[in-house]
Amino acid sequence: MIRTEIVTLTTIPATAYRQKLPSGGSGIVILRDDAPQPGIASISKTSGEPILTRNTSAKLFPKKAFREAMELTAGLPYRKRGIPAAPDAAPETPEEAVEPALEAVVDGKDYAKIVDTYLDKTGKLSYALLNKDLIGFAHRSSKVRDMIADKAAEDEIRLYIIGSKFRSITGNRDLDDAQILKIAELLDEVSPKGVFKELNEELRKKLKK
């Protein structure tokens, strides 16, 4: 059972926690009291500024809220799974850890389609095939080229790539960033070296040019 440190924000009515990204970088998740979907931002390794994901509303989740969350969660443990309950939620017993109240839910059929797409000849999930396809998409995508030219954060580019591919594979254009990150997390769990290692290396090379 995981005990998670979460913080209450003053800039907006919300709680927040720090999350480890598939890339190894750091991200912030904000949960508004009046919004069903969380706001997610990666943290730029160069400027230290929050970078909102494509489906995160800047109106509902302004950068000042992410900056406050970054300050308040500095040094606190990462949340590994799900989204924790509000800090004032009373557990049934004093010893009981706070349980997740909301989690990015991924349809099993969507996940299965992604896995099936990257099976090798032996029927096993191939990270080599997955990375090859993602890198190929990155080379073909004008959007990715523009993001690299604009020196976008590595985490932001990666999320765009895997989000575009996973939505295309599943045919589910409604997959939000939280669900994409959840799928990436599930894939990463079974890869001891990190499922996007080759893609990460390719992106770093492109960003250094």
C-alpha positions in Angstrom: 0.0 0.0 0.0 1.4 3.4 -1.0 1.2 6.4 1.3 1.1 9.5 -0.9 1.9 13.1 0.0 -0.5 15.5 -1.6 -0.9 19.2 -1.0 -3.8 21.7 -1.0 -3.5 24.7 -3.3 -4.6 28.2 -2.6 -4.5 29.6 -6.1 -7.4 27.4 -7.2 -9.7 25.0 -5.3 -7.6 21.9 -5.9 -5.1 19.4 -4.5 -1.9 18.3 -6.3 0.8 15.7 -6.2 4.1 15.0 -8.0 4.4 12.1 -10.5 7.3 10.3 -12.1 6.9 10.3 -15.9 7.8 7.4 -18.1 10.8 9.4 -19.3 12.2 9.6 -15.8 11.3 13.2 -15.6 9.0 14.9 -13.1 5.4 16.0 -13.6 2.6 17.6 -11.6 -1.0 16.4 -11.4 -3.7 18.8 -10.2 -7.2 17.7 -9.2 -9.8 20.5 -9.1 -12.8 20.1 -6.9 -15.1 21.2 -9.7 -13.6 19.4 -12.7 -13.8 15.6 -13.5 -10.4 15.4 -15.4 -7.0 16.2 -13.8 -4.7 18.8 -15.1 -1.2 17.5 -16.0 2.1 19.3 -16.6 5.6 18.1 -17.1 8.5 20.2 -15.6 11.0 21.5 -18.1 14.5 20.3 -17.4 15.9 23.5 -18.8 13.7 26.3 -17.5 12.1 24.5 -14.6 8.7 25.8 -15.8 5.5 23.7 -15.9 4.5 22.6 -19.4 0.8 21.9 -19.7 -0.2 18.8 -21.7 -2.4 19.2 -24.8 -5.7 18.4 -23.1 -5.0 20.5 -20.0 -7.1 23.7 -19.9 -5.0 26.7 -19.1 -8.1 28.4 -17.8 -9.0 25.7 -15.3 -5.4 24.9 -14.5 -3.3 28.1 -14.8 0.5 28.0 -14.7 0.5 29.8 -11.4 -1.3 26.8 -9.9 1.3 24.4 -11.2 4.1 26.7 -9.9 2.5 26.6 -6.5 2.1 22.8 -6.7 5.8 22.5 -7.7 6.9 24.6 -4.7 4.6 22.7 -2.2 5.6 19.2 -3.5 9.3 19.8 -3.7 11.0 17.0 -1.9 7.8 15.0 -1.4 7.5 11.4 -2.6 6.1 10.7 -6.1 2.7 9.2 -6.6 3.1 5.9 -8.5 -0.5 5.0 -9.2 -3.9 6.5 -9.4 -5.1 9.7 -7.8 -5.3 10.0 -4.0 -8.3 10.9 -2.0 -8.7 14.4 -0.6 -6.4 15.0 2.4 -9.4 15.6 4.7 -11.1 12.4 3.8 -11.3 10.4 7.1 -10.0 6.8 6.8 -12.0 4.0 8.6 -9.1 3.3 10.9 -6.1 5.4 12.0 -3.8 2.8 10.5 -5.5 2.8 7.1 -3.6 4.6 4.3 -5.5 7.0 2.1 -6.9 5.0 -0.9 -7.1 6.3 -4.5 -10.4 8.0 -5.1 -10.1 8.7 -8.8 -7.9 7.0 -11.3 -7.3 7.4 -15.0 -9.3 4.5 -16.4 -8.1 2.7 -19.5 -10.4 0.4 -21.5 -8.9 -3.1 -21.6 -9.8 -3.3 -25.3 -7.8 -0.1 -26.1 -4.8 -1.4 -24.1 -5.0 -4.8 -25.9 -5.1 -3.2 -29.3 -1.9 -1.4 -28.5 -0.2 -4.5 -27.2 -1.3 -6.6 -30.2 0.1 -4.0 -32.6 3.6 -4.6 -31.2 3.8 -8.3 -30.8 6.8 -10.1 -32.3 6.8 -13.4 -34.1 6.8 -15.3 -30.8 3.7 -13.4 -29.6 5.5 -11.3 -27.1 5.3 -7.5 -26.7 8.3 -6.1 -28.5 9.7 -2.8 -27.2 11.9 -2.7 -30.2 8.9 -2.7 -32.6 7.1 -0.1 -30.4 10.1 2.3 -30.4 10.8 1.8 -34.1 7.2 2.8 -34.9 7.2 5.8 -32.6 10.5 7.0 -33.9 9.2 6.5 -37.5 6.2 8.6 -36.6 8.4 11.3 -35.1 10.4 11.5 -38.3 7.3 11.8 -40.5 5.4 14.3 -38.3 5.6 17.9 -39.3 4.1 18.7 -35.9 7.0 17.0 -34.1 9.5 18.8 -36.4 7.9 22.1 -35.4 8.0 21.2 -31.7 11.7 20.3 -32.0 12.4 23.5 -33.8 10.7 25.5 -31.1 12.7 23.6 -28.5 9.7 22.1 -26.8 10.3 20.0 -23.7 11.2 16.4 -24.3 8.3 15.2 -22.1 5.8 17.3 -24.1 7.1 15.9 -27.5 7.0 12.4 -26.3 3.5 12.7 -25.0 2.4 14.1 -28.3 4.0 11.2 -30.2 2.7 8.4 -28.0 -0.7 10.0 -27.7 -1.0 10.4 -31.5 0.0 6.8 -32.1 -2.1 5.3 -29.3 -5.2 7.2 -30.4 -4.7 6.1 -34.0 -4.2 2.4 -33.1 -7.2 2.2 -30.8 -9.4 4.5 -33.0 -10.3 6.2 -29.7 -9.8 9.9 -30.2 -11.3 10.6 -26.8 -8.3 9.2 -24.9 -7.0 12.0 -22.8 -3.5 12.7 -21.6 -4.1 11.1 -18.2 -5.2 7.8 -20.0 -2.2 8.0 -22.4 0.1 8.3 -19.4 -1.6 5.5 -17.7 -1.1 3.2 -20.7 2.5 4.2 -20.8 2.8 3.4 -17.2 1.3 0.0 -17.7 3.7 -0.8 -20.6 6.6 0.6 -18.6 5.9 -1.7 -15.7 6.9 -4.8 -17.7 10.0 -3.3 -19.2 13.0 -3.3 -16.8 14.9 -0.8 -19.0 12.1 1.6 -19.6 9.8 1.1 -22.5 10.6 4.3 -24.4 14.4 4.2 -24.0 15.1 4.3 -27.8 12.5 7.0 -28.4 14.0 9.1 -25.5 17.5 8.8 -27.0 16.3 9.8 -30.4 14.4 12.9 -29.1 17.5 14.0 -27.1 19.6 13.8 -30.2 17.1 15.9 -32.2 16.8 18.5 -29.4 20.6 18.9 -29.2 20.9 19.8 -32.9 
